[in-house]
Amino acid sequence: MSLRQSMAGLHTWGGLLPSWLLFVILFAGTLACFDKELERWMRPALHATTATSSSLDADHVKQWLEANVKEPLHAYWLHGPTEREPYWRLGWEKDGSGERGRVVFDPASGEPMPETLGGEFFFTLHYNLHAGQVGMYIVGLAGMFMLVALVSGIIVHRRIFKDFFTLRPQANGQRAWLDAHNLFGVIGLPFHLILAYTGVAVFVASYMPAGALVAYDGNPLAFYEEVQGGYHRNELDQPAGTMGSIDGMIRDARQRWEGGEPGWIIVEHPFDASAVVSIRQLDPSRIGSPQDALHYDAFTGELLHQQQAPAAYEAYTWLVGLHMAQFGGQIVRVLYGLLGLAGCAMLVAGSAVWLRKREARQSSGLQVVRALNSAVFFGLPIASLTLLWANRLLPDDLPARAATEAWCFALSWLVVAALAVLGYQRSTQLQRHLFALLAVLALGLPILNGLTAPQGHLFASLGRGDLTLAGIDLVVLVAGALCAWRACTRPATQQHLRPTRHAQEVAP
């Protein structure tokens, strides 16, 4: 058996079995490229805001925290307004329980905005499926499967670049889907190889922590501090003094950086005499985010340490930045988004090739693959649109509003999955109905946005020249129009081979 023949089975099964999980990861990652834009769309109070100025400063945010969160905190962190996020963000972790909180402030009023999952929901879905450490391991395993499928696909397709220029949509089902699979696979091949590799590599210390735990006596924090060139003070178990001005420390950091802007500001164990304020530098123009950080005594404002990351860690952050796509402006994010969608289309087409190749033989597993295709390939987009609908329809003062949005997302996906399982024998008709549902949700969303957020509807955004906000409505409208066209298009009549009784008896 030749190498190419041996790789064919590996490519088929190594690509099919994780394809549904990879679709979730790629689709969520594509949306996560625009997580900050989605966050702004999901908060109507920000629709008319594009400037980075705010009525708040770091000390006001700290005062709000002290007045509204009474439990002892292990740490809290805040981030000032930027071009993509023109508002103050605050998060905290309670001491002992590890429970976390999150608040985003209205830049005009200075008050917390209504709770929502925001664009961060898709980012977390992308890298750990909202399943913590276990989810991170599952995503890492899927990333390795993707690398195997990509490399074996290169070996299997001898004429891969010649086939790239061949697309026959009017051919028989299997041939047309294979052409589409080759086309989308070659279009994004370098991108998918790089993103699959970096996606696995950036979490290598989490996947294989044994070496660091042994070398640092079971203290992973010491490992990360040395690797990053960071700074940490152990708690003294003594009462904290009066916290100094964080804004004063920010001004000192700007002077030391000669005009460089701060990013995340982290206050560790603020209820202890050992409290430290760490200010990280922000530079969104670089692939690898700068690791320059200044660490101050939280009470005196004295500079304790100036972080300078080793070259090896800077190389690691370059890989992280290459994967995260937070550099280069909207052009890079749009490119990442389009190539991410190409990856999703490659998975859909590959699964369709597997089905078409085995339908005539009535191979085992067809029903399972059909049900999974409808449950995942339709379920996730429908659930994502349902989440955006819920964001607009749920009352602002609803308790646990973000959790309710998450339930709307999960329940709508479960409904689609149930329909896929019950209707697998009528998969063509079911898919037309699901395309119609996608069209209704997508085409109706900009209308709902205009009714519930007058300053954020499409024409208002275009009138202000706010292309990022208008772009979300435009993309949804285009997607809705394509789904409506697909729902109205009747599939061509195909002559399916009906296996004989003998063939049914001997078929595997």
N, C-alpha and C positions, 0 to 999 in steps of 0.2 A: 504494500500500500504506500503510495507516494505521500509526501508531506502535505500536499494540497488536499488530498482526499482525507487524510487523517484530521485535518483542520476543519473539514466541512461539518462533521458531527459536533465538534467542539463549538464552532460558531453558531450552529443551529440551536443547540440546547443551552449553551452558555449565554446566548443572547435572548432566547425566548423565556427561560425560567425567571430571570430577574427583570424582564422587560417592563412589567407593570410597576414594580417598585422603582425602577429607573425613570419611568415616565413621571411618577410623583415627584421624584427628586429633581429632575430636569425642569418640569413645569413650574414647581415652586421656586427653583433657583432663577428661572427666567423672570418671574414676577418679583423676586427679591432684588434683582438689579435695579428695580424702581421702587424699593421699599419706602424711601423717604417721600417720593412723589405720591405714592398710595396713602401714606400716613397723612399727608396734607389734604388729599382728596377726601379722606374719611373724617376730617375735622373741619366742618363748614366755617368755623370761626377764623380759619387761616386762609380762606379762599381769596380774600381781598388783600392779603398780606404777602409781600414779596421782599420787603427790606429786611435787613438783619438787625435793625434797631428794635429795642423793646423797652417797656416801662420798668422792667425788672433788672436787677443785677444779682451777682452771686450772694451777697449778704442778705438781700431780701428773700431769696430762695431758701437760704439757711434758716432765716427767721420763721418762714412758713413751716419748715420741717419741725423746728423746735416747738412751735405752737400747736401742731396738729398730730404729731407722732410722739407719744409719751413713752413707749417702750424703749428700753436700752437697745442701742443699735451696734451691730458689729462694724458696719461701714455704711457710708452713703456716697453717692456720686452724682455729679451734675454736669451739664454741658450747655454752653451758651448758644445764642442764635448763629446760624450760618446761612449761606445762600439757599441751600436746599432745605434747611430746617430753621425757619425764622422764628424760633421760640426757645424758651428755656425748658430743659428736661431734667427731671430729678428721679433718682431711684435709691432704694435703701434695702438693707438686709438686717433683720432683727437678730439680736444676739441670742444664741442658744437654739432657737427654733429654726433658723435659716429662712424664715418666711420673708418674701420680698414684696415690695410695693413700688409703684411707678406713677408719676404725675407729670403731665405736660401743661404748661401755663400759657394762657391766652396772652399774646404780646401786647394787646391793647388794654385789657382790663387788669392783667396781672393775676387773675383768678384761674384755678385749675379748670381745664376743659373737660367736657363729658368723657367718660371712660370709653375706650374702644381698643380692639386688638391691634389696629394699625397695620402698617406694612411689615412690621417685625414678625407678625404671625407667619408669613410665608418664608421669611428667612429662617426661623426656627424649624418650620416644617421641612425645609431643604436640608438642613444639616443634622437633625436628630429626630425628625418625625414627631416632635413633641413627646418623646419617650425617654428623655434624659440620656444617661450613659449607655443604656441598652440600645436606644435608637441610634446613637452615634456609631456603635459597633455595627449595627445592621446597615447603615448608610455606607460605612467603610467597606463592608463586604460587597455591597452592590457596586461600589466604585471599582473594586478589583475585578469583579465579573465584567464590568464595562470595558476595562483595559484588555482583558482576555478576548472579549468579543470583537473589539476594534482591531487588535493585532491579527487574530485569526481571520477576520474579514478581509484584511489586506492580502493575506496569503491565499485565501480561497479565490478571490476575484483576480484572475490573471489580467483581464482587460478592464481593470477598474476605472482608469481614466478615459478609455474609449467609451465604456458604458456610460460615463458621466454625461456624454453628449447625446445619449440615446434616451428618448422619452416617447413612449407610444401609448398615450392614454386611451386610444381606441382599440388597443389589442385585447386579447382575452384577459380575464381578471388577474391570473397569476403573473403574466408577462408585464402588464401595466404596473402592478404593485411592485414587482422586482425592479423595474426601471426607476420607480419612485424611491425605493429603498436605496438603490445605488446612488441616485442623484443627491438625495439629502445626506447620505453618508459621506460622499466625497466632498460636498460643499463645506461641511463642518468638520472634516477629519482632523486637521491640525488642532482646531479649537477643542474638539472633544477629547483628543489625546491629552492635551495640556491640562484641561479642566479636570479630567478624571484623575490624572496623576497628582496634580496639586491638591485636589480634594481629599485624596488619601494621605498625602505627605504632610499636610498641615496639622493633622491630628495624630501623627505617628507616636508622640509621647503619651497620648491618651490610650492608643491601641496597645502599646507595648511598654507599660510603665515599670516593669520589673527591674530593669537595669538602674533607673534613677532611684527607685525605692531602696535597692540594695546599697548603692553607692552613697546615698544620703540618709542612711539609717531610718528609712521609712518616712522621711519628711519631704514630700514633693515640693513644698513651698520653697525650701532651701535650694532645690535644684533649679526652679524657675527664676529665683532671684539671681543666682550666679550666671545662668545662661543669658538673662536679659540685662545683667549689670544693674539690677534694681536695688532697692533699699527697703528694709523692714525693721521696725522696732517691736520687740516683744512687749506685751502688756505688763505694766508695773503693778496692777491691782491697787492703784491709788486714785483718789478722787480727782476728776478733771478740773482744771481751772477755767478761766473765762476765755472762750474762743476768740482768737484774733480776727482781723478783717480778712476775709478771703479775697475781696477786691484789691486790697493792698498787696497781697501776695501775687495776684495776677498782674498788677502794674509792675512789680519787681521782675516777674518772669518776662514780660514784654521788653523791658530794658535789657535784660541779659541776653535775650534772643534777638536784639536789635530790630524790634518791630514784629517778630514772629507772634502768631496768634495762639492762644491756648485752646486745647480741645477738651478732653475729659479732665475733670477735677475730682479727685478721690480723697475722701476723709476716712482714715482707718481708725477703728475703735475710739470714736469721739467722746465716749464717756469715761475715758481713762487718761491718766496723766501722760501717757506715752503717745497721745494722738498725733498723727502725721497728716499733712495736706500734700498730696502729690498732684502736680500740674503737668499734663502732657502737651507737647506741642502739636499743632494741627497744620497739616500741609496736604490738601486734597489733590494737588497737582502731581504728586509722586506715586509711583506704583506701590512701593513699599513705604508705609507710613513712617514718619520719623519717630525714632525711639527716644528722642531727647525728652527728659522729664526732670523736673526740679521738685525736691522734697523739702518741705518746710515744717518746723515745729508749729503745731496748730495754735499754740498759745502766745508764743513770743514772736512768731513770724521769721525766726532765724532759719537761714538756708542750711540744711543738714547734709544734703547730698545732691550732686548733679549727675544724673544717669547718662552714661555713654555706653550703648549696647556694643558688644563685640561684633566683629565683622561677620562671624558665622550666624549670629542671630539676625543681623541686618539682611543676610541672604535669605533666611527663613521668612522674614516679614515681606520680602520681595515676592516670594511664592504665594504668601497669603494675599497680598495686594493684587497679584495677577489673577487670583481666583475670585476675589471679592468684587472687582470691577468698580471700585470707588474712586478711580482716577480718570483723567482725560475728558471729563465733562459728558454731556448728553450723547455726543457722537459715539463714544466708546460704549456707553450703556445700551444704546440702540443696537449697535453691532453685536454685543453680547446677547441681547434679547432675541435678535433675529436668528443667530446661530443656535441659541437654546431652543427656539421653536423648530429649527431644522432637525435638532436631535430628537425632539418629540415626534416629528413627522417620520423620521427614520425608524423609530420604534414601532409606530403604528403600522407603517408599510411592511416592516419585517414580520410582524405578527400576522398581517393579512396574507403575506406570501406563504407562511406556514399553513394557514387555514386552506387557502386555495389549492395548495399542493396535495392536501390529504382529503379534501372533500369528496372527490370521486371514489376514493377507496373506503370512505366512511371509517377512517381510522379512529381508534379510541382516543378520548381526550378532547374531541372537537367541541362537545358541549361545554366543558370546563373553560376552554380557551375563549369561546364565544362569550360566555358569561363574564369572564374576567375582562375581556376587551371592553364590553359595554360598561361594566361597573367602574373601571378605572379611566378609560379614555374619554368617557362622557361624564362619569361621576365627579371627577375632580374639577373640571371647568364649571359644571353646574353648581357644585358646592361653593366654588370661589365667587361666582356671581351672586349666589344666595347670600353669602356673607356681606357683599357690598349692598345688597337690597336691605338686609337686616340692619346694617349700619345707618341707613337713611330712615327706616321705619320705626326702630325702637326709640322710646322716649329718652330724652337726655338724662332725666333724673331716675331712670330705672336702676334699682340696686343690682349689683353684679352685672352691669351692662355688657362688659367685655366677655364674661363667661356665657351670657346668653347668645352673643354673636357666635361664639365657638360652638354652642349647641346647635344653632341654626346651620352652621357649616357641616357638622358631623351628621345631623339627622337627615339633611337633604342628600348627602352622599349615601347614607344607609338606604334611603328610599330608592335611589337609582340602582344601587347594588341589588336590592330585593327585586326590582323590576327586571334587572338583567338575568337573575337566576330563574325567575318564573317565566320569562319570555325568550329564553335562549333558542327555542325551536322556531321562533318567528323573529330571528335576529334582524333581518332586513327591515321589516316593518317597525320593529322596536327602535332601530337606529334612526329611521325617518322621524319618528315621534320625538326622540331625544334631540335630534337636530332642531326640530320645531320648538322644543322647550328652550334650548339654548338661544335660538333666535329671539324668542319673546323676552327672555331675561336680559339679553344683551341690548336689543333695540329699545327696550323699555327703561333701562337704567339711566340713560341721559335725560329722559323725560322726567323720571322720578327725581333725579338730581336737580333739575330746574325747578321743580315744584317745592322741594324741601330745602334747597340751598340757593336762593336767588342770585347770590353773588358768585356762585361757582358753576352756573350752567355754561354750556358750550359757547353761546354767543357773547355772554358777559366776559368770559375768559379771553376769547379772541379779541374782543373790543379793548381789553386792557393790554393785549400783547402777551398774555400769560400762556405761552405755548405748552409748558409742561403740564399745567392743569387741564387745558383744552385737549392735550394729546391723549389723556386717559379716555375721555368721552369719544374722541375720534377713533381710537383703536377698538373700543367696545362696539361702536357703530359698524365699523368694517367687519369685525368678527361676526356680528349679528347678521349683517347682509349676506356673508358667505354661508352661514348656517341656514338662513332662510332659503337661499338658492339651492343648497344641498337637500333641504327638506322637501322642496317642490320638484326636484328632479327625480323622475322615476328611473330606477336601474334598468339597464338593458336586459331583455329576456335572454336567459342563458339556458342552454340545453345541458342539464346536469346528467351525468352518467349514473344510471340506477344499477347498482351491483346486482348480479344474479344471486339466486339462493345459495348456490355453491360458493360464490365469492364471499357472501355474508358469513358463511359457516367457517371459512378458512381465514378470513381477515383477522389480523391481530387486534 
